[in-house]
Amino acid sequence: MPSLGELVAPRRLGIDFRWLLASSWTSNVGDGIALSAAPLLIASLTSSPLLVATGAMMQYLPWLLFGLLAGSVADHHDRRRLVMIANASRAVVVAALVVFLVTGHVTVWIVLATAFLYGTAEVFADSAGSTLLPMLVRPTDLGIGNARLQAGFLVANQLAGPPLGAFLFAVGSFWPFLLQIICVSLAVVLISRIARTPIPPKDEAPDGVRVHPIREGLHWLRHNAPVRTLVLIILVFNITWAAPWGILVLYATEHLGMGAVGYGALTTASALGGLVGIASFGWLEKHVSFATLMRVCLSLEVLMHLGFALTTIPAVAFAIMFGFGAYAFVWGTISTTVRQRLVPMHLQGRIASVNMVGIFAGLVLGQLLGGLIAQTWGLTAPWWFAFGGSAITLVLFWRSISHIAAAKPVVADEPALKPDVQPERGDTFGP
């Protein structure tokens, strides 16, 4: 019988992967602690809904401002060192906040500034960190590697971290942030144990004409149909998903009559469903094709929206949310794996950052639409919008999914596309 360590991090993935995994899980504990402690701190300093909402927006704004730049930086420097520097910067930022808390000079504006600076450093850490796995494991092992990294996010960031952060905040406002500093600092130490990662080759341009690195990445994405379509699917599904998710607390408390505790339990059900996804992913990857899994996951997303639009029964909502957590974990692992297999190593950072910018832009737009729709037509209207929008998107891209899943993996680094190069026949496809 394999040991627990072998099950969590198979030996074939290498020792460097284990250091990456340990660093990621430790960092996610710190982020999970802040996930509940930061809103509690802001709410203790102000009763303004606008300022509380601004604190939440600090998660998205740095990605929209610096996401593409961070991806370009990751593609031109030592990625392991970038993660270390960015995480160390996050620890310093939180340490400054702790000083203000201990001395009693903290204000809501200091907390918001801290959140923005922390979020900015996190953009650079995540952009560089997302490129490390393809450099450490074989393409055939990307699926299981991503599954283990996603598991750390789910357990540490979503399940363990938030209640721990809330408990520590009740003990003293600075305690959760002190523990966060320890976790992020330990993550720096752990990732430093990885053997030095090679710096990706510099982009080359014909006739001495320099290609702007961000433009070069966007050009490659524009002319690579499978990855471009995958990014587009993720963008649209994030808009439709965020529309009802932005008013989920009102839907749960007012439409379903679940109360605050019920709302919290509803979100926990999603994380518990993710544990099922973790346990089943290895078997699914071996026995079901990626194309089938992608179609099933997106189809379940459509049905989830319909179920929430129709139900008034809390037990049904819990079951739907549990299922959502399971298939969302599988979808996130597969979509990341497919993208990493198809993108050349020297473009991993830029394409990943474009994907992340699309995700957060979709969340912002979706939440705005959801609020407007709910204000005009009621709390179930955003679910109907999400159902219709996701269903139409799935129909349009149904055939394309098989092209995405079957696209040829990148075995060796490819030269950067030049601005004057046109895609060859067969590089594009329609739904």
ChimeraX attribute file (.defattr): number of C-alpha atoms within 10 A of each C-alpha:
attribute: neighborCount
match mode: 1-to-1
recipient: residues
	/A:1	5
	/A:2	7
	/A:3	9
	/A:4	9
	/A:5	10
	/A:6	12
	/A:7	11
	/A:8	15
	/A:9	21
	/A:10	19
	/A:11	12
	/A:12	11
	/A:13	18
	/A:14	12
	/A:15	16
	/A:16	20
	/A:17	23
	/A:18	21
	/A:19	20
	/A:20	23
	/A:21	25
	/A:22	19
	/A:23	24
	/A:24	24
	/A:25	24
	/A:26	25
	/A:27	25
	/A:28	26
	/A:29	28
	/A:30	27
	/A:31	25
	/A:32	25
	/A:33	29
	/A:34	25
	/A:35	19
	/A:36	20
	/A:37	27
	/A:38	23
	/A:39	17
	/A:40	17
	/A:41	20
	/A:42	23
	/A:43	16
	/A:44	12
	/A:45	16
	/A:46	13
	/A:47	10
	/A:48	11
	/A:49	10
	/A:50	10
	/A:51	17
	/A:52	21
	/A:53	12
	/A:54	15
	/A:55	23
	/A:56	17
	/A:57	15
	/A:58	19
	/A:59	18
	/A:60	21
	/A:61	19
	/A:62	22
	/A:63	26
	/A:64	19
	/A:65	13
	/A:66	16
	/A:67	26
	/A:68	28
	/A:69	19
	/A:70	27
	/A:71	30
	/A:72	27
	/A:73	19
	/A:74	31
	/A:75	26
	/A:76	17
	/A:77	17
	/A:78	16
	/A:79	27
	/A:80	25
	/A:81	19
	/A:82	20
	/A:83	27
	/A:84	22
	/A:85	16
	/A:86	21
	/A:87	25
	/A:88	20
	/A:89	20
	/A:90	24
	/A:91	24
	/A:92	16
	/A:93	19
	/A:94	22
	/A:95	19
	/A:96	12
	/A:97	22
	/A:98	20
	/A:99	14
	/A:100	16
	/A:101	18
	/A:102	13
	/A:103	8
	/A:104	9
	/A:105	10
	/A:106	16
	/A:107	16
	/A:108	17
	/A:109	13
	/A:110	15
	/A:111	21
	/A:112	20
	/A:113	16
	/A:114	20
	/A:115	25
	/A:116	20
	/A:117	18
	/A:118	22
	/A:119	19
	/A:120	24
	/A:121	23
	/A:122	23
	/A:123	28
	/A:124	29
	/A:125	26
	/A:126	23
	/A:127	31
	/A:128	30
	/A:129	22
	/A:130	20
	/A:131	24
	/A:132	20
	/A:133	22
	/A:134	20
	/A:135	14
	/A:136	20
	/A:137	16
	/A:138	15
	/A:139	19
	/A:140	11
	/A:141	16
	/A:142	22
	/A:143	22
	/A:144	21
	/A:145	26
	/A:146	22
	/A:147	24
	/A:148	22
	/A:149	21
	/A:150	22
	/A:151	23
	/A:152	23
	/A:153	22
	/A:154	25
	/A:155	19
	/A:156	22
	/A:157	24
	/A:158	24
	/A:159	20
	/A:160	16
	/A:161	25
	/A:162	22
	/A:163	16
	/A:164	19
	/A:165	28
	/A:166	21
	/A:167	16
	/A:168	19
	/A:169	21
	/A:170	14
	/A:171	11
	/A:172	12
	/A:173	21
	/A:174	22
	/A:175	19
	/A:176	26
	/A:177	26
	/A:178	18
	/A:179	17
	/A:180	27
	/A:181	24
	/A:182	15
	/A:183	21
	/A:184	27
	/A:185	22
	/A:186	19
	/A:187	26
	/A:188	23
	/A:189	14
	/A:190	20
	/A:191	23
	/A:192	18
	/A:193	15
	/A:194	16
	/A:195	12
	/A:196	12
	/A:197	14
	/A:198	11
	/A:199	14
	/A:200	17
	/A:201	15
	/A:202	13
	/A:203	18
	/A:204	16
	/A:205	16
	/A:206	10
	/A:207	6
	/A:208	7
	/A:209	10
	/A:210	12
	/A:211	17
	/A:212	12
	/A:213	22
	/A:214	18
	/A:215	14
	/A:216	22
	/A:217	25
	/A:218	17
	/A:219	16
	/A:220	22
	/A:221	21
	/A:222	15
	/A:223	17
	/A:224	17
	/A:225	21
	/A:226	26
	/A:227	26
	/A:228	19
	/A:229	22
	/A:230	20
	/A:231	21
	/A:232	17
	/A:233	18
	/A:234	17
	/A:235	21
	/A:236	21
	/A:237	23
	/A:238	23
	/A:239	27
	/A:240	31
	/A:241	27
	/A:242	26
	/A:243	29
	/A:244	30
	/A:245	20
	/A:246	20
	/A:247	17
	/A:248	21
	/A:249	19
	/A:250	19
	/A:251	21
	/A:252	22
	/A:253	15
	/A:254	12
	/A:255	17
	/A:256	17
	/A:257	15
	/A:258	19
	/A:259	14
	/A:260	13
	/A:261	10
	/A:262	17
	/A:263	21
	/A:264	13
	/A:265	14
	/A:266	23
	/A:267	18
	/A:268	18
	/A:269	21
	/A:270	25
	/A:271	25
	/A:272	21
	/A:273	21
	/A:274	25
	/A:275	18
	/A:276	17
	/A:277	24
	/A:278	22
	/A:279	13
	/A:280	13
	/A:281	23
	/A:282	13
	/A:283	9
	/A:284	14
	/A:285	15
	/A:286	9
	/A:287	9
	/A:288	11
	/A:289	13
	/A:290	22
	/A:291	18
	/A:292	12
	/A:293	18
	/A:294	22
	/A:295	18
	/A:296	14
	/A:297	19
	/A:298	21
	/A:299	17
	/A:300	17
	/A:301	25
	/A:302	25
	/A:303	17
	/A:304	21
	/A:305	25
	/A:306	19
	/A:307	17
	/A:308	21
	/A:309	19
	/A:310	11
	/A:311	14
	/A:312	15
	/A:313	13
	/A:314	17
	/A:315	12
	/A:316	13
	/A:317	19
	/A:318	19
	/A:319	15
	/A:320	22
	/A:321	21
	/A:322	22
	/A:323	22
	/A:324	24
	/A:325	22
	/A:326	24
	/A:327	26
	/A:328	20
	/A:329	24
	/A:330	24
	/A:331	19
	/A:332	16
	/A:333	24
	/A:334	24
	/A:335	20
	/A:336	18
	/A:337	24
	/A:338	23
	/A:339	23
	/A:340	27
	/A:341	22
	/A:342	20
	/A:343	24
	/A:344	21
	/A:345	21
	/A:346	23
	/A:347	31
	/A:348	27
	/A:349	33
	/A:350	31
	/A:351	29
	/A:352	26
	/A:353	29
	/A:354	23
	/A:355	23
	/A:356	24
	/A:357	22
	/A:358	22
	/A:359	22
	/A:360	22
	/A:361	19
	/A:362	22
	/A:363	24
	/A:364	21
	/A:365	15
	/A:366	25
	/A:367	23
	/A:368	15
	/A:369	20
	/A:370	29
	/A:371	20
	/A:372	15
	/A:373	20
	/A:374	20
	/A:375	12
	/A:376	10
	/A:377	10
	/A:378	13
	/A:379	22
	/A:380	22
	/A:381	20
	/A:382	32
	/A:383	28
	/A:384	22
	/A:385	21
	/A:386	29
	/A:387	22
	/A:388	16
	/A:389	17
	/A:390	25
	/A:391	20
	/A:392	13
	/A:393	18
	/A:394	22
	/A:395	12
	/A:396	13
	/A:397	17
	/A:398	17
	/A:399	15
	/A:400	20
	/A:401	21
	/A:402	18
	/A:403	18
	/A:404	22
	/A:405	24
	/A:406	14
	/A:407	15
	/A:408	12
	/A:409	16
	/A:410	15
	/A:411	13
	/A:412	8
	/A:413	13
	/A:414	12
	/A:415	14
	/A:416	20
	/A:417	19
	/A:418	17
	/A:419	15
	/A:420	7
	/A:421	9
	/A:422	10
	/A:423	14
	/A:424	8
	/A:425	7
	/A:426	7
	/A:427	11
	/A:428	14
	/A:429	13
	/A:430	10
	/A:431	14
